[in-house]
Amino acid sequence: MAIIRRLNYQHLLYFWSVVRTGSLTRACEELALSAPTVSAQLRVLEERLGEKLLMKSGRRLVPTEVGRMVYSYANDIFGLGQELLDAL
């Protein structure tokens, strides 16, 4: 029997917010969560996917090549979610 891998969309939202805002601090403000909470959840997402998604560039976190791909999918996913809410 195959193991079904599941994606935690909350973790994906945290990642998407960090990349979109360009800052862990701004993402935390937007999400109303602490930096340690978001950082820990980002690590869980990376572990679950088996890929590094973010790297430091100076004082900023920037997406890796895989992170850019994940961000693109996340952008589509959360864009569709917003379309659904707008339609309702």
C-alpha beads as a LAMMPS data file, in Angstrom:
LAMMPS data file: protein, C-alpha beads

88 atoms
87 bonds

1 atom types
1 bond types

-500.0 500.0 xlo xhi
-500.0 500.0 ylo yhi
-500.0 500.0 zlo zhi

Masses

1 110.0

Atoms # bond

1 1 1 0.000 0.000 0.000
2 1 1 1.367 3.412 -0.972
3 1 1 1.809 6.080 1.659
4 1 1 -0.107 9.236 0.796
5 1 1 1.930 12.354 1.447
6 1 1 -0.190 15.228 2.679
7 1 1 0.562 18.887 2.500
8 1 1 -0.145 21.065 5.513
9 1 1 -1.643 24.179 3.930
10 1 1 -1.095 26.194 7.106
11 1 1 2.651 25.613 6.801
12 1 1 2.455 26.465 3.106
13 1 1 0.666 29.709 3.999
14 1 1 3.476 30.670 6.380
15 1 1 6.087 29.992 3.699
16 1 1 4.071 31.904 1.073
17 1 1 3.704 34.883 3.428
18 1 1 7.440 35.028 4.172
19 1 1 8.352 34.987 0.488
20 1 1 5.546 37.365 -0.546
21 1 1 6.326 39.953 2.133
22 1 1 10.074 39.481 1.775
23 1 1 10.552 39.229 5.510
24 1 1 9.940 36.837 8.381
25 1 1 9.088 39.818 10.597
26 1 1 6.497 41.220 8.181
27 1 1 4.987 37.770 7.629
28 1 1 4.703 37.294 11.399
29 1 1 2.955 40.650 11.730
30 1 1 0.564 39.757 8.914
31 1 1 -0.138 36.314 10.362
32 1 1 -0.281 37.578 13.969
33 1 1 2.207 34.887 15.011
34 1 1 5.594 34.961 16.709
35 1 1 8.828 34.499 14.757
36 1 1 9.757 31.292 16.641
37 1 1 6.358 29.796 15.761
38 1 1 6.647 30.601 12.059
39 1 1 10.304 29.529 11.900
40 1 1 9.493 26.187 13.510
41 1 1 6.619 25.572 11.110
42 1 1 8.802 26.451 8.117
43 1 1 11.327 23.849 9.290
44 1 1 8.538 21.273 9.553
45 1 1 7.433 22.089 5.991
46 1 1 11.001 21.713 4.705
47 1 1 11.394 18.404 6.539
48 1 1 8.085 17.118 5.203
49 1 1 8.952 18.075 1.625
50 1 1 12.547 16.919 1.998
51 1 1 13.819 20.143 0.452
52 1 1 15.366 23.392 1.640
53 1 1 12.940 26.175 0.682
54 1 1 14.599 29.282 2.099
55 1 1 18.148 30.524 2.493
56 1 1 19.678 33.606 4.046
57 1 1 20.884 36.376 1.809
58 1 1 22.336 39.010 4.102
59 1 1 19.571 39.659 6.615
60 1 1 16.809 38.453 4.304
61 1 1 15.314 35.049 3.672
62 1 1 15.050 34.260 -0.016
63 1 1 13.606 31.185 -1.699
64 1 1 15.904 28.505 -3.050
65 1 1 15.280 27.191 -6.562
66 1 1 12.858 24.608 -5.135
67 1 1 11.392 27.327 -2.913
68 1 1 10.606 29.446 -5.983
69 1 1 8.730 26.512 -7.512
70 1 1 6.820 25.875 -4.260
71 1 1 6.023 29.598 -4.021
72 1 1 4.604 29.564 -7.551
73 1 1 2.245 26.717 -6.654
74 1 1 1.346 28.377 -3.345
75 1 1 0.566 31.603 -5.180
76 1 1 -1.859 29.709 -7.429
77 1 1 -3.409 27.830 -4.502
78 1 1 -3.996 30.908 -2.362
79 1 1 -5.074 32.941 -5.394
80 1 1 -7.771 30.348 -6.121
81 1 1 -8.809 30.416 -2.486
82 1 1 -9.274 34.173 -2.690
83 1 1 -11.279 33.786 -5.928
84 1 1 -13.559 31.328 -4.127
85 1 1 -14.102 33.754 -1.262
86 1 1 -14.779 36.588 -3.729
87 1 1 -17.304 34.420 -5.599
88 1 1 -19.168 33.642 -2.399

Bonds

1 1 1 2
2 1 2 3
3 1 3 4
4 1 4 5
5 1 5 6
6 1 6 7
7 1 7 8
8 1 8 9
9 1 9 10
10 1 10 11
11 1 11 12
12 1 12 13
13 1 13 14
14 1 14 15
15 1 15 16
16 1 16 17
17 1 17 18
18 1 18 19
19 1 19 20
20 1 20 21
21 1 21 22
22 1 22 23
23 1 23 24
24 1 24 25
25 1 25 26
26 1 26 27
27 1 27 28
28 1 28 29
29 1 29 30
30 1 30 31
31 1 31 32
32 1 32 33
33 1 33 34
34 1 34 35
35 1 35 36
36 1 36 37
37 1 37 38
38 1 38 39
39 1 39 40
40 1 40 41
41 1 41 42
42 1 42 43
43 1 43 44
44 1 44 45
45 1 45 46
46 1 46 47
47 1 47 48
48 1 48 49
49 1 49 50
50 1 50 51
51 1 51 52
52 1 52 53
53 1 53 54
54 1 54 55
55 1 55 56
56 1 56 57
57 1 57 58
58 1 58 59
59 1 59 60
60 1 60 61
61 1 61 62
62 1 62 63
63 1 63 64
64 1 64 65
65 1 65 66
66 1 66 67
67 1 67 68
68 1 68 69
69 1 69 70
70 1 70 71
71 1 71 72
72 1 72 73
73 1 73 74
74 1 74 75
75 1 75 76
76 1 76 77
77 1 77 78
78 1 78 79
79 1 79 80
80 1 80 81
81 1 81 82
82 1 82 83
83 1 83 84
84 1 84 85
85 1 85 86
86 1 86 87
87 1 87 88
